[in-house]
Amino acid sequence: MDSNKKRLVAGLSLNKLADLLISAKTTLPALLVLLSAPSWMVGWLVPIRESGALLPQAVLSFYLRRHSARHVVWRVGMVVQIASALVMLLSVVLWDGVVAGAVILLALGLLSLGRSACSLTAKDIQADITKKGERGHLIGIASTLSGVVTVAIALPLIMLSDTFNMPMLMGILALSTMAFFATLMCMLPLRTHVDTGYTQADLFSVNFDSTVYKFIVVRGLYVHSALVAPYFMLQNEDNVGNLLPIYIGAEALATLLSSLIWGKLADKSARLTLQVAGILALLACVGLLLTQGNTLSISAGLFFMLSIAHAGVRTGRKTYSLDVKEGHERTELVGFSNTSIGLILLAFGALYAALTPMLSFSVVYIMAGFLVVAIVSTVLLPKEK
């Protein structure tokens, strides 16, 4: 493995570590609960985190039509994420309740904007350094390495879960901030220039084939593997101090154990990867509905299964988007599909926030139904290899 690939793997690993530690599915819900923020704020964490990272990407892809130096945009996005994580850490020190919750949601939105720039341009960096048939494996290696480090961090937290407190949670946020900074330093020497082929007259034209729209439909249904995650913790919100380190450990262990397998499978068929991951996510939801996650061990086991499934969904759709198009066509597929998914996430987030107090049954039933449709819908996707 050459030096650029090593830097890329290290950078992706550190970035994944930061994401795991500041997750909108584990750390931030627990943070809001411990800060006594309103429960409705918890329901907005995943939509803000995901949609904020996705919505701006169509505009960014237009901007990138005449800016071939993708590494510059990536660096700016990483600096924004570092600053946002610092704001979250500061908010814990200065405020609590509604004010702290509002500042954290705003900082999460800013972090997501930085993530948006990094996500879009990182695809170009990855594609420039690696070729088809290697990209899923590379993503798998990076995710596995981040999982190893996160498990090492989570184990002592699990052992101390009976005395888990706010200073420990602040330590997790601080580690995440440092991981973002290390990512920037590690990938700083990498440079990628993309020849877009656009003339001045074409800068704002839109001309997509059916693959883009099919990909958007399928991805839009698969967002439920992320949206459902906070509901696993809310099932046992009275035990959030015990659950958080276990959930962090479960998510990291799932990433560690499954990422290489998902990567290998995605290099064979990203569509099949999505199908298998979707079935696992559905089984986790069914398990939650049947058991209500009424013990820590059951809740942790089901969240572990969901985390394995979500790792598969992420690897499958990332590898598909890398392989199905080339050059700036890939950038635009990623950009416009991500913006569309951002809108879909906000729509689903608003829907579930409105339905939750009205329904006599869990919204997880509805989410499980959408996962069934997602699994079936993968047949729409053209082969990417």
C-alpha positions in Angstrom: 0.0 0.0 0.0 1.5 3.3 -1.1 1.9 6.4 1.2 -1.2 8.2 -0.2 -3.4 5.1 0.4 -2.0 4.8 3.9 -2.8 8.5 4.6 -6.3 8.0 3.2 -7.0 4.9 5.3 -5.7 6.6 8.4 -7.7 9.8 7.7 -10.9 7.9 7.0 -10.4 5.8 10.1 -9.9 8.9 12.3 -12.9 10.6 10.8 -15.1 7.5 11.4 -13.8 7.5 15.0 -14.9 11.1 15.4 -18.3 10.3 13.9 -18.8 7.3 16.2 -17.9 9.4 19.3 -20.1 12.3 18.5 -22.9 10.2 17.1 -26.4 11.6 16.8 -27.7 8.1 17.6 -25.8 7.5 20.9 -23.7 10.3 22.4 -25.9 13.3 21.6 -29.2 11.8 22.7 -27.6 10.9 26.0 -26.1 14.4 26.2 -29.5 16.0 25.8 -31.2 13.7 28.3 -28.5 14.5 30.9 -28.8 18.2 30.2 -32.6 18.0 30.8 -33.3 19.2 27.3 -36.9 18.6 26.0 -37.4 15.1 24.5 -38.6 16.5 21.2 -35.1 17.7 20.6 -33.8 14.2 20.7 -36.0 13.3 17.8 -34.4 16.0 15.7 -30.8 14.9 16.2 -30.6 12.4 13.3 -32.6 14.5 10.8 -30.4 17.5 11.5 -27.2 15.5 11.4 -28.0 13.7 8.2 -30.0 16.3 6.3 -27.5 19.1 7.2 -24.7 17.0 5.7 -26.8 16.2 2.6 -28.9 19.2 1.6 -26.1 21.6 0.5 -24.5 19.1 -1.8 -26.4 19.9 -5.0 -25.3 23.6 -4.7 -21.8 22.4 -3.9 -21.6 20.2 -6.9 -22.5 23.3 -9.1 -19.7 25.2 -7.3 -17.3 22.4 -7.9 -17.9 22.5 -11.7 -15.3 25.2 -11.9 -13.2 24.4 -8.9 -11.1 21.3 -9.7 -9.0 21.5 -6.4 -11.3 19.2 -4.3 -8.8 18.9 -1.5 -9.2 22.6 -0.6 -13.0 22.3 -0.1 -12.4 19.2 2.0 -10.0 21.1 4.3 -12.5 23.9 4.9 -15.2 21.4 5.7 -13.0 19.7 8.3 -12.1 23.0 10.0 -15.9 23.8 10.3 -16.5 20.4 11.9 -13.7 21.0 14.5 -15.1 24.4 15.4 -18.6 22.9 15.7 -17.5 20.1 18.1 -15.8 22.8 20.2 -19.0 24.7 20.5 -20.9 21.6 21.7 -18.3 21.1 24.3 -18.5 24.7 25.4 -22.3 24.5 25.6 -22.2 21.7 28.2 -20.0 23.9 30.4 -22.1 27.1 30.1 -25.8 26.0 29.9 -28.4 23.3 30.5 -32.0 22.6 29.6 -33.6 24.2 26.5 -30.7 26.6 25.9 -28.0 23.9 25.9 -30.2 21.7 23.7 -30.8 24.6 21.2 -27.0 25.4 21.1 -26.1 21.8 20.5 -28.7 21.4 17.7 -27.4 24.6 16.1 -23.8 23.4 16.4 -24.8 20.0 15.0 -26.3 21.8 12.0 -23.0 23.6 11.5 -21.0 20.4 11.9 -23.3 18.8 9.3 -22.5 21.6 6.8 -18.8 21.0 7.2 -19.5 17.3 6.8 -21.4 18.0 3.6 -18.3 19.6 2.0 -16.0 16.8 3.2 -18.4 14.0 2.2 -18.7 15.2 -1.4 -15.1 16.0 -2.0 -13.7 12.9 -0.1 -15.4 10.7 -2.8 -13.2 12.4 -5.4 -10.1 11.9 -3.2 -10.9 8.2 -2.7 -11.6 7.6 -6.3 -8.4 9.3 -7.4 -6.3 7.2 -5.1 -8.0 3.8 -5.5 -9.6 1.9 -8.4 -12.8 -0.1 -8.8 -12.7 -3.4 -7.0 -10.6 -1.9 -4.1 -12.8 0.9 -2.9 -15.2 -1.1 -0.7 -12.3 -2.9 0.9 -10.6 0.4 1.6 -13.7 1.7 3.3 -13.9 -1.5 5.3 -10.3 -1.3 6.5 -10.9 2.3 7.6 -14.1 1.4 9.4 -12.5 -1.6 11.1 -9.6 0.5 12.4 -11.9 3.1 13.8 -14.0 0.4 15.4 -10.9 -1.0 17.2 -10.1 2.4 18.8 -13.7 3.1 19.7 -14.1 -0.3 21.4 -10.9 0.4 23.4 -12.4 3.7 24.5 -15.9 2.2 25.2 -14.7 -0.8 27.4 -13.6 1.3 30.4 -16.7 3.4 30.1 -18.8 0.2 30.2 -17.0 -0.9 33.3 -17.7 2.5 34.9 -21.3 2.7 33.6 -22.7 2.7 37.1 -20.9 5.9 37.8 -21.2 7.4 34.3 -21.5 11.2 34.6 -21.3 14.5 32.7 -17.5 14.8 32.9 -17.1 11.4 31.2 -19.5 12.6 28.4 -17.5 15.8 28.0 -14.4 13.6 27.7 -16.1 11.7 24.8 -16.8 15.1 23.1 -13.2 16.2 23.6 -11.9 13.0 22.1 -14.1 13.4 19.1 -12.8 17.0 18.6 -9.2 15.7 18.7 -10.1 12.9 16.2 -11.4 15.5 13.7 -8.2 17.5 14.1 -6.1 14.4 13.6 -8.1 13.6 10.4 -7.2 17.1 9.0 -3.5 16.7 9.8 -3.3 13.2 8.4 -4.9 14.0 5.0 -3.5 17.5 4.6 -0.8 16.4 2.1 -3.4 14.8 -0.2 -4.4 16.7 -3.3 -7.0 15.9 -6.0 -7.9 17.9 -9.1 -10.9 16.8 -11.2 -11.3 17.8 -14.8 -15.0 18.6 -14.9 -15.3 19.3 -18.7 -17.9 22.0 -18.1 -17.9 25.2 -20.1 -19.2 28.5 -18.7 -22.5 28.1 -20.5 -23.0 24.6 -18.9 -22.3 25.6 -15.3 -25.9 25.4 -14.2 -27.4 22.9 -16.6 -28.8 19.6 -15.2 -28.9 16.5 -17.2 -29.3 13.2 -15.3 -30.0 9.7 -16.5 -32.5 7.4 -14.7 -29.7 5.9 -12.5 -29.6 9.0 -10.4 -33.3 9.0 -9.7 -33.4 5.3 -9.0 -30.5 5.7 -6.6 -32.4 8.5 -4.8 -35.5 6.4 -4.4 -33.6 3.5 -2.9 -31.4 5.6 -0.6 -34.5 7.6 0.5 -36.0 4.4 1.8 -32.9 3.1 3.5 -32.6 6.3 5.7 -34.7 4.4 8.1 -31.7 2.3 9.2 -30.4 5.6 10.7 -33.7 7.3 11.7 -34.8 4.3 13.9 -31.6 4.3 16.0 -32.6 6.9 18.7 -35.8 5.0 19.4 -33.7 2.1 20.7 -32.3 4.4 23.4 -35.6 6.1 24.1 -37.1 2.7 24.9 -34.9 2.8 28.1 -34.3 6.5 28.7 -34.3 5.9 32.4 -31.1 4.0 32.1 -29.4 6.3 29.7 -26.2 6.5 31.8 -25.8 2.8 31.6 -26.9 2.5 28.0 -24.6 5.1 26.4 -21.2 3.4 26.9 -22.8 0.1 26.0 -24.3 1.6 22.8 -21.0 3.3 21.8 -19.2 -0.1 22.4 -21.9 -2.0 20.5 -21.8 0.4 17.5 -18.0 0.3 17.4 -17.8 -3.5 17.8 -20.4 -3.8 15.0 -18.2 -1.6 12.8 -15.1 -3.5 13.8 -16.5 -7.0 13.1 -18.5 -6.3 10.0 -16.8 -3.6 7.9 -14.3 -5.8 6.1 -17.0 -8.3 5.3 -19.3 -5.5 4.0 -16.4 -4.0 2.0 -15.6 -7.3 0.3 -19.3 -7.9 -0.4 -19.7 -4.4 -1.8 -16.8 -4.9 -4.2 -18.7 -7.9 -5.6 -22.1 -6.3 -5.6 -23.2 -3.1 -3.8 -26.8 -3.9 -4.5 -26.6 -7.2 -2.7 -24.9 -5.5 0.2 -27.9 -3.1 0.5 -30.3 -6.0 0.5 -28.5 -8.1 3.2 -28.1 -5.0 5.4 -31.7 -4.0 4.9 -32.8 -7.5 6.1 -30.6 -7.2 9.2 -32.0 -3.7 10.0 -35.6 -5.1 9.7 -34.8 -8.0 12.0 -33.4 -5.5 14.6 -36.6 -3.5 14.4 -38.8 -6.6 14.7 -36.8 -7.6 17.8 -37.3 -4.3 19.4 -41.0 -4.4 18.8 -41.4 -7.9 20.1 -39.2 -7.4 23.3 -39.5 -3.6 23.9 -35.8 -3.8 24.6 -36.8 -4.4 28.2 -33.3 -5.4 29.5 -29.9 -3.8 29.0 -28.6 -7.0 27.3 -31.5 -7.3 24.9 -31.4 -3.6 24.1 -27.6 -3.7 23.5 -27.9 -6.8 21.4 -30.6 -5.3 19.1 -28.7 -2.1 18.8 -25.6 -4.1 17.9 -27.6 -5.8 15.1 -28.9 -2.5 13.9 -25.4 -1.0 13.9 -24.1 -3.9 11.8 -26.9 -3.3 9.3 -26.3 0.4 9.1 -22.6 -0.2 8.5 -23.7 -2.4 5.6 -26.1 0.3 4.2 -23.4 2.9 4.4 -20.7 0.7 2.7 -23.1 -0.5 0.0 -24.4 3.0 -1.0 -20.9 4.6 -0.8 -19.4 1.9 -3.0 -22.3 2.0 -5.4 -21.9 5.8 -5.8 -18.2 5.4 -6.4 -18.5 2.7 -9.0 -21.6 3.5 -11.0 -20.3 6.8 -12.4 -16.9 8.3 -13.2 -15.3 11.8 -12.8 -17.5 14.8 -12.3 -20.6 12.6 -13.1 -19.8 10.8 -9.9 -19.6 14.1 -8.0 -23.0 15.2 -9.3 -24.6 11.8 -8.6 -23.4 12.1 -5.0 -24.2 15.8 -4.7 -27.8 15.7 -6.1 -28.7 12.4 -4.5 -27.4 13.6 -1.1 -29.4 16.8 -1.4 -32.5 14.8 -2.2 -31.9 12.5 0.7 -31.5 15.5 3.0 -35.0 16.7 2.1 -36.4 13.2 2.5 -34.8 13.0 6.0 -36.3 16.3 7.0 -39.7 15.1 5.7 -39.5 11.8 7.6 -38.2 13.5 10.7 -41.1 16.0 10.8 -43.5 13.1 10.1 -42.3 11.0 12.9 -42.1 13.9 15.3 -45.7 14.7 14.6 -46.9 11.1 14.7 -45.1 10.0 17.9 -47.4 11.7 20.4 -50.5 10.9 18.3 -50.1 7.1 17.8 -51.1 4.4 20.2 -48.3 2.2 18.9 -44.6 2.7 18.2 -43.5 4.5 15.0 -40.9 1.8 14.7 -43.8 -0.3 13.1 -44.0 2.3 10.3 -40.2 2.4 9.9 -40.0 -1.4 9.6 -42.6 -1.2 6.9 -40.4 1.3 4.9 -37.4 -1.0 5.4 -39.3 -3.8 3.7 -40.1 -1.5 0.7 -36.4 -0.5 0.7 -35.2 -4.1 0.4 -37.5 -4.8 -2.5 -36.7 -1.5 -4.2 -33.0 -2.4 -4.7 -34.0 -4.3 -7.9 -34.5 -0.9 -9.5 -30.7 -0.2 -9.3 -28.7 -0.9 -12.5 -25.6 -3.0 -12.0 -22.6 -0.9 -11.1 -19.8 -3.1 -12.2 
